[in-house]
Amino acid sequence: MNQKQLHMQPVSSRYLEQYNALLRYVFQVTDQELSSVGWQEKEFIRAKFPTMEKADVIGWFDRDTLVSQVAVYPMQARIFGRTYAMGGLTGVGTYPEYSNLGLMHKLLEQALTNMRARGQYLSYLYPYSIPYYRRKGWEVVSDKISYVIQDFQLPKARQVPGYVRRVKTDSEALNQTYARFAQHTHGAVLRDELAWNEYWLWDPDDIMAAIYYNEQDQPDGYVIYWIANEVFHIKDMIFNNETARAGLWNFVSAHFSMITRVEGSTYTDEPLAFLLEDASITETISPYYMGRIVDFPQFIAAYPFKPDAVDRSWSFTLTDPLLPWNQGSFRLTISQAGRGRAVPIPGPCPDRVSIQTMTTMLMGYKRPDYLAKIGRLPTSEATIDMLEDAIEQQTPYISDYF
C-alpha cells in the first residue's frame, strides 16, 4: 500500500454504506445478529443515517475508500448536578490491513481536538478494549451489575400508594420518566433523539416498558424488559425513591406464574442482593463505561466541589498521553463556595497525576483515599484529606449504549 495516498477528512453521509461496512467488519456484526433483532441490512443503514448526520465523523481514506474511522456524538451528561456537554466516542474501527500505521492514534487526537473546540470537555465511550483506551487517556468510570433471581427468590408484594402502567417503548411518557430521573442522577446521559435511537438499536422487537406513577400521577421510575423462554429479562430499571423501586418489583413479581427466573442488569454500585429477603442470588460486577477529561482547566471551571470554611489548593504535574493542553504543572484552587480553578504554573511538581486518575477521581468512581493506597495518587495525607472533603461521594450511573 502507498501510504502517501492515505488522507484524513470528515466522513459525510455520502460514505454511510462504507461507514457501516467498516463497523460490521470490525465488530463482526453478522446477518444472523441483525435478523435476531428484526433488522435487514438496508433498515440498519437507514437507522444509522440520522445519527451520522448529527455526529462528528472523521476517517482515513485510501483514495476514495474509507479504511479507518471514529464518530463523536454530541451529548450531555449530568455531573454532580451540573450539565456538561459530552462527546460520546463510538464507531471506532480500522481495517486490519491498515493497522499499525498510527491511523487511530491520529484520529483520536483529532476527535478530542474537535471536542474541545465544541466545548465538550468530557468524553464517554463503551470500550472494546479497556487497556487500549487507558493508553489513550480514558479510564473506567462506571460499573454494570448483572444478576439472576430464581422465581422463588422474587420479593413479596408490598403496599405502595402508586400504580404501574405498561407503555410503548416509543412513548413520550417513557422519555419524560427518564428525563426526570437523569436530572438528579450523577453521570447520567441526558437523552435526546440521537441517544434514545442508540439505546434501542440492538433490542428485540418485543421489548416492553412499564412506568411506576406515584400518588400525584407523576412518573417515578420504569422497568424495560422482555420475556422469552420463561425468563423475565430486565434491560434497565430506574426509580427516584424506594417506593417506586418496590412498586416496580411488585410488577416483576406479578409475573411469577409465567417465568422461572429473572435476569437483568443494574448500573449503580449497590448490589441488589442486600435488598432481597433471599439474598443468595447470583450477581456479577463488570466495568461498563469509560470517561475522559478533554480539557482539564475548562472541566474544573464548571465542576461543583463541596463548599468549605476555607479556600483550598493543590499543585501537581498532570500527564496526558495525547493532549498537550492537559500536560504540565497546574495549581488547583477551590474557593469556600466550591468553585474550582486550574491554572498552569512553571516547573515540575512532586505530585504527579495522570489524566486517567484525575478523571476517575473527579467522576467519583474511585475515592482519593483508595487511589492513594494503590499508588495512583502520590501526594501528602493532608492533600488526600482535602480531596476527600472536596469531592462529592456518588458513583456514576450510566445505562446507555452507543
C-alpha positions as CSV (number, residue, x, y, z in Angstrom):
1,M,0.0,0.0,0.0
2,N,1.1,3.5,-0.8
3,Q,0.8,5.5,2.5
4,K,1.0,8.8,0.5
5,Q,-2.4,8.0,-0.8
6,L,-3.9,8.0,2.7
7,H,-5.6,11.2,3.9
8,M,-7.8,12.2,6.8
9,Q,-11.0,14.0,6.3
10,P,-14.6,14.3,7.6
11,V,-16.9,11.4,6.7
12,S,-20.1,12.8,5.2
13,S,-23.3,10.9,4.8
14,R,-22.2,10.1,1.2
15,Y,-20.0,7.4,2.8
16,L,-22.7,5.9,5.0
17,E,-22.6,2.5,3.4
18,Q,-18.8,2.4,3.8
19,Y,-19.1,3.6,7.4
20,N,-21.5,0.7,8.2
21,A,-19.5,-1.8,6.3
22,L,-16.4,-1.0,8.3
23,L,-18.4,-1.2,11.6
24,R,-19.8,-4.6,10.6
25,Y,-16.4,-5.9,9.6
26,V,-14.5,-4.7,12.7
27,F,-17.2,-5.8,15.2
28,Q,-18.2,-8.9,13.3
29,V,-21.9,-8.0,13.1
30,T,-23.4,-10.8,11.2
31,D,-26.6,-11.1,9.2
32,Q,-27.9,-13.5,11.8
33,E,-27.3,-10.9,14.6
34,L,-29.1,-8.3,12.5
35,S,-32.1,-10.6,11.9
36,S,-32.3,-11.6,15.5
37,V,-33.3,-8.1,16.4
38,G,-35.5,-7.7,13.4
39,W,-33.1,-5.8,11.2
40,Q,-32.5,-6.1,7.5
41,E,-29.2,-4.5,6.1
42,K,-31.0,-1.6,4.5
43,E,-33.0,-0.9,7.6
44,F,-29.8,-0.8,9.7
45,I,-28.3,1.7,7.3
46,R,-31.4,3.9,7.3
47,A,-31.4,3.8,11.2
48,K,-27.8,5.0,11.3
49,F,-28.4,7.8,8.8
50,P,-29.9,10.4,11.1
51,T,-27.4,9.5,13.8
52,M,-24.5,10.0,11.4
53,E,-25.9,13.3,10.2
54,K,-25.7,14.7,13.8
55,A,-22.3,13.1,14.6
56,D,-18.8,14.4,14.0
57,V,-17.3,11.5,12.0
58,I,-13.7,11.6,10.7
59,G,-11.8,8.9,8.9
60,W,-8.7,7.9,6.9
61,F,-9.3,7.3,3.2
62,D,-7.2,5.3,0.8
63,R,-8.1,7.3,-2.3
64,D,-12.0,7.2,-2.0
65,T,-12.2,4.2,0.2
66,L,-12.8,4.6,4.0
67,V,-10.3,2.5,5.9
68,S,-10.4,3.9,9.5
69,Q,-12.9,5.9,11.4
70,V,-14.2,7.4,14.6
71,A,-17.5,9.1,15.4
72,V,-18.4,11.6,18.2
73,Y,-22.0,12.0,19.2
74,P,-23.0,15.4,20.6
75,M,-24.4,14.5,24.1
76,Q,-24.9,15.9,27.5
77,A,-24.2,14.3,30.9
78,R,-25.1,15.3,34.5
79,I,-22.0,15.6,36.8
80,F,-22.9,16.2,40.4
81,G,-25.9,18.3,39.4
82,R,-24.2,20.2,36.6
83,T,-24.8,19.6,32.9
84,Y,-21.7,19.1,30.8
85,A,-21.5,18.9,27.0
86,M,-20.1,15.4,26.4
87,G,-18.5,13.8,23.4
88,G,-19.7,10.2,23.0
89,L,-17.0,8.3,21.2
90,T,-18.2,5.4,19.1
91,G,-17.8,3.8,15.7
92,V,-14.1,3.2,16.2
93,G,-12.6,0.9,13.7
94,T,-9.7,0.2,11.2
95,Y,-9.5,-2.5,8.6
96,P,-6.7,-4.9,9.6
97,E,-4.5,-4.3,6.6
98,Y,-4.3,-0.7,7.7
99,S,-3.4,-1.4,11.3
100,N,-0.1,-0.5,13.0
101,L,0.2,2.7,10.9
102,G,-0.8,5.1,13.7
103,L,-4.1,6.0,12.0
104,M,-6.3,5.5,15.0
105,H,-4.0,7.4,17.3
106,K,-4.2,10.5,15.0
107,L,-8.0,10.1,14.6
108,L,-8.4,10.1,18.4
109,E,-6.2,13.2,18.7
110,Q,-8.3,15.0,16.1
111,A,-11.6,13.8,17.6
112,L,-10.6,15.2,21.0
113,T,-9.3,18.4,19.5
114,N,-12.7,18.8,17.8
115,M,-14.5,18.1,21.1
116,R,-12.5,20.8,22.8
117,A,-13.4,23.3,20.1
118,R,-17.1,22.5,20.6
119,G,-16.9,22.9,24.4
120,Q,-17.2,19.1,25.0
121,Y,-14.8,18.9,28.0
122,L,-15.9,15.4,28.9
123,S,-16.0,12.2,26.8
124,Y,-17.7,8.8,27.4
125,L,-17.2,5.6,25.5
126,Y,-18.1,1.9,25.7
127,P,-14.7,0.1,25.4
128,Y,-14.0,-2.9,23.3
129,S,-10.6,-2.9,24.9
130,I,-10.0,-1.2,28.3
131,P,-6.2,-1.4,28.1
132,Y,-6.2,0.3,24.7
133,Y,-8.3,3.2,25.8
134,R,-6.4,3.6,29.0
135,R,-3.3,4.1,26.9
136,K,-5.2,6.9,25.2
137,G,-6.3,8.7,28.4
138,W,-9.7,7.2,29.2
139,E,-10.4,5.4,32.5
140,V,-13.2,3.3,33.9
141,V,-15.9,5.4,35.5
142,S,-18.9,3.1,35.9
143,D,-19.9,-0.5,36.5
144,K,-22.7,-2.9,35.4
145,I,-24.1,-5.5,37.8
146,S,-25.7,-8.4,36.1
147,Y,-28.0,-10.6,38.3
148,V,-30.0,-13.8,38.2
149,I,-33.0,-14.2,40.5
150,Q,-34.9,-17.5,40.7
151,D,-38.7,-17.3,40.8
152,F,-38.9,-18.4,44.4
153,Q,-36.5,-15.6,45.3
154,L,-38.6,-12.8,44.0
155,P,-39.6,-10.2,46.6
156,K,-43.0,-10.4,48.1
157,A,-45.5,-7.7,47.1
158,R,-45.5,-4.5,49.2
159,Q,-48.3,-2.0,49.6
160,V,-47.4,1.2,47.6
161,P,-49.5,4.3,47.0
162,G,-48.9,4.5,43.3
163,Y,-49.5,2.2,40.3
164,V,-47.8,0.7,37.3
165,R,-48.9,1.1,33.7
166,R,-47.4,-0.6,30.7
167,V,-46.4,1.8,27.8
168,K,-44.9,1.5,24.4
169,T,-41.2,2.0,24.2
170,D,-41.6,5.0,21.9
171,S,-43.9,6.6,24.4
172,E,-43.2,10.2,25.3
173,A,-44.1,9.2,28.9
174,L,-41.1,6.9,29.0
175,N,-38.8,9.7,27.8
176,Q,-40.2,12.0,30.4
177,T,-39.7,9.4,33.2
178,Y,-36.0,9.1,32.3
179,A,-35.5,12.8,31.9
180,R,-36.9,13.3,35.4
181,F,-34.6,10.6,36.8
182,A,-31.5,11.8,34.9
183,Q,-31.7,15.4,36.1
184,H,-30.7,14.3,39.7
185,T,-28.6,11.3,38.8
186,H,-24.8,11.7,38.7
187,G,-23.2,10.5,35.5
188,A,-26.5,10.0,33.6
189,V,-26.6,10.9,29.9
190,L,-29.4,13.4,29.1
191,R,-31.0,11.5,26.2
192,D,-32.1,13.3,23.1
193,E,-33.4,11.6,20.0
194,L,-29.9,10.5,19.0
195,A,-29.2,8.9,22.4
196,W,-32.6,7.2,22.5
197,N,-32.0,5.8,19.0
198,E,-28.7,4.3,20.0
199,Y,-30.2,3.0,23.3
200,W,-32.9,0.9,21.5
201,L,-30.8,-0.1,18.4
202,W,-30.0,-3.7,19.3
203,D,-33.0,-4.6,21.3
204,P,-35.5,-7.3,20.3
205,D,-38.8,-6.2,18.6
206,D,-40.9,-7.5,21.5
207,I,-39.2,-5.3,24.2
208,M,-41.7,-3.7,26.6
209,A,-41.8,-1.0,29.3
210,A,-43.8,-0.2,32.4
211,I,-43.8,3.0,34.4
212,Y,-44.5,3.5,38.1
213,Y,-46.6,6.6,38.8
214,N,-46.8,8.0,42.3
215,E,-50.0,9.1,44.1
216,Q,-49.7,12.5,42.3
217,D,-49.7,10.7,39.0
218,Q,-46.0,11.6,38.4
219,P,-43.7,9.1,36.8
220,D,-41.2,8.0,39.4
221,G,-39.5,5.1,37.6
222,Y,-39.7,2.4,34.9
223,V,-38.6,-1.1,34.0
224,I,-37.7,-2.0,30.5
225,Y,-38.0,-5.7,29.8
226,W,-38.9,-8.6,27.6
227,I,-40.0,-12.2,28.3
228,A,-38.6,-15.2,26.4
229,N,-38.4,-18.9,27.3
230,E,-39.9,-18.3,30.7
231,V,-37.2,-15.8,31.6
232,F,-38.0,-12.2,32.5
233,H,-35.2,-10.1,31.1
234,I,-34.7,-6.7,32.6
235,K,-32.7,-4.3,30.3
236,D,-32.9,-1.5,32.8
237,M,-34.8,-0.3,35.9
238,I,-34.7,3.2,37.2
239,F,-36.5,4.7,40.2
240,N,-36.5,8.0,42.1
241,N,-37.2,6.6,45.5
242,E,-37.7,3.3,47.5
243,T,-41.4,3.4,47.0
244,A,-41.0,3.4,43.2
245,R,-38.5,0.6,43.4
246,A,-40.9,-1.5,45.5
247,G,-43.8,-0.8,43.0
248,L,-41.7,-1.9,40.0
249,W,-40.6,-5.1,41.7
250,N,-44.3,-5.8,42.6
251,F,-44.9,-5.6,38.8
252,V,-42.0,-8.0,38.1
253,S,-43.1,-10.5,40.8
254,A,-46.6,-10.4,39.4
255,H,-45.2,-12.5,36.5
256,F,-44.4,-15.3,38.9
257,S,-46.6,-17.9,37.2
258,M,-45.2,-17.1,33.8
259,I,-41.4,-17.3,34.5
260,T,-38.8,-19.4,36.1
261,R,-36.2,-16.7,36.8
262,V,-35.4,-13.0,36.3
263,E,-32.1,-12.0,34.5
264,G,-31.2,-8.3,34.5
265,S,-28.7,-5.5,34.8
266,T,-28.3,-2.5,37.1
267,Y,-25.8,0.3,36.7
268,T,-25.3,1.5,40.3
269,D,-22.7,0.5,42.9
270,E,-25.4,-1.0,45.1
271,P,-25.8,-4.8,44.8
272,L,-29.4,-5.9,44.6
273,A,-28.9,-8.9,46.9
274,F,-29.0,-7.0,50.2
275,L,-32.4,-5.6,49.3
276,L,-34.0,-9.1,48.9
277,E,-35.3,-11.3,51.6
278,D,-33.5,-14.3,50.0
279,A,-30.1,-12.6,49.2
280,S,-28.5,-15.8,47.8
281,I,-28.8,-14.6,44.2
282,T,-26.1,-14.6,41.6
283,E,-24.5,-11.2,40.8
284,T,-21.6,-10.4,38.6
285,I,-20.0,-7.0,38.5
286,S,-18.0,-5.7,35.5
287,P,-16.6,-2.4,34.3
288,Y,-19.0,-0.7,31.9
289,Y,-18.3,2.8,30.6
290,M,-15.0,4.8,30.4
291,G,-14.6,8.5,30.7
292,R,-12.0,11.1,29.9
293,I,-11.5,14.8,30.7
294,V,-10.9,16.5,27.4
295,D,-9.8,19.9,28.7
296,F,-8.7,19.9,32.4
297,P,-8.9,23.6,33.2
298,Q,-12.3,24.0,31.5
299,F,-13.6,20.9,33.1
300,I,-12.6,22.3,36.5
301,A,-14.2,25.7,35.8
302,A,-17.6,24.1,35.8
303,Y,-17.0,21.4,38.4
304,P,-19.0,21.6,41.6
305,F,-16.7,20.9,44.5
306,K,-18.1,20.8,48.0
307,P,-18.1,24.1,49.9
308,D,-15.9,24.5,53.0
309,A,-15.0,27.1,55.5
310,V,-11.6,27.8,53.9
311,D,-10.0,28.1,50.5
312,R,-8.0,25.1,49.4
313,S,-5.2,24.5,46.8
314,W,-3.1,21.7,45.3
315,S,-0.1,21.9,43.0
316,F,0.7,18.9,40.8
317,T,2.0,17.8,37.4
318,L,-0.6,16.4,35.1
319,T,0.2,13.8,32.4
320,D,-1.8,13.1,29.3
321,P,-0.8,10.6,26.5
322,L,-2.5,12.6,23.8
323,L,-3.4,16.2,24.6
324,P,-0.7,18.8,25.1
325,W,-3.0,21.3,26.8
326,N,-3.5,18.7,29.6
327,Q,0.2,18.3,30.1
328,G,2.3,20.2,32.6
329,S,2.0,21.6,36.1
330,F,-1.2,23.1,37.5
331,R,-2.3,24.8,40.7
332,L,-5.9,23.8,41.5
333,T,-7.6,26.3,43.8
334,I,-11.1,25.7,45.3
335,S,-13.0,28.6,46.9
336,Q,-15.0,28.4,50.0
337,A,-18.1,28.2,47.8
338,G,-16.8,25.2,45.9
339,R,-15.7,26.9,42.7
340,G,-12.6,25.4,41.2
341,R,-9.8,26.9,39.0
342,A,-6.9,25.2,37.4
343,V,-4.0,27.4,36.3
344,P,-0.8,26.3,34.6
345,I,2.4,27.0,36.7
346,P,6.0,26.8,35.8
347,G,8.3,23.9,36.7
348,P,7.6,20.3,37.7
349,C,5.8,19.4,41.0
350,P,6.5,16.5,43.3
351,D,2.9,15.2,42.9
352,R,2.4,13.6,39.5
353,V,-1.1,12.5,38.4
354,S,-2.3,11.0,35.1
355,I,-5.4,12.3,33.3
356,Q,-6.9,8.8,33.8
357,T,-6.6,9.0,37.6
358,M,-7.9,12.6,37.6
359,T,-10.9,11.5,35.6
360,T,-12.0,8.6,37.7
361,M,-11.4,10.6,40.9
362,L,-13.4,13.7,39.8
363,M,-16.1,11.5,38.4
364,G,-16.5,9.9,41.8
365,Y,-15.9,6.3,40.6
366,K,-12.8,5.9,42.9
367,R,-12.1,7.9,46.0
368,P,-8.8,9.8,46.6
369,D,-8.0,7.6,49.6
370,Y,-8.3,4.4,47.6
371,L,-6.3,5.9,44.7
372,A,-3.5,6.9,47.1
373,K,-3.4,3.4,48.6
374,I,-2.9,1.7,45.2
375,G,-0.2,4.2,44.2
376,R,-2.2,6.1,41.7
377,L,-2.3,9.4,43.7
378,P,1.1,10.1,45.2
379,T,0.6,13.1,47.5
380,S,0.5,14.0,51.1
381,E,-2.1,12.8,53.6
382,A,-3.2,16.4,54.1
383,T,-3.9,16.7,50.3
384,I,-5.8,13.4,50.3
385,D,-7.9,14.6,53.2
386,M,-8.6,17.8,51.4
387,L,-9.7,16.0,48.2
388,E,-11.9,13.6,50.2
389,D,-13.7,16.5,51.7
390,A,-13.9,18.4,48.4
391,I,-15.3,15.7,46.1
392,E,-18.9,14.5,46.3
393,Q,-19.4,10.9,47.2
394,Q,-21.6,9.4,44.5
395,T,-20.6,6.9,41.8
396,P,-21.8,7.5,38.2
397,Y,-24.9,5.9,36.8
398,I,-24.6,5.2,33.0
399,S,-27.1,2.8,31.4
400,D,-26.7,3.9,27.8
401,Y,-25.0,2.1,25.0
402,F,-23.5,3.7,21.9
